[in-house]
């Protein structure tokens, strides 16, 4: 969970460095958090049960919500970055490729 927070913070800071795009919405920020959480849970070899994975993702989103809203909502975000997040194969790819 700690590395997940670090990855999210880093990706959001990288987003802030972009000069174009639009202000990130709460929905977009939640989508980023959900994608990172899902990829991290898959990497950790979590349960394959969809209900269990969903509960773990929801739990992670709740834990990260206060920082997500503060560090993400309203920051500059491009559609290219969101498409990259949606297609990323791992959370590190989100940090390395999506917010450059």
Buried (B, 14 or more C-beta within 10 A) or exposed (E): EEEBBEBBBBBBBBBBEBEEBEEBEEEBBBBBBBBBBBBBBBEEEBEEEEEEBEEBBEEBBEBBBEBBEEBBBBBBBBEEBBEBBEEBEEBBBBBBEBBE
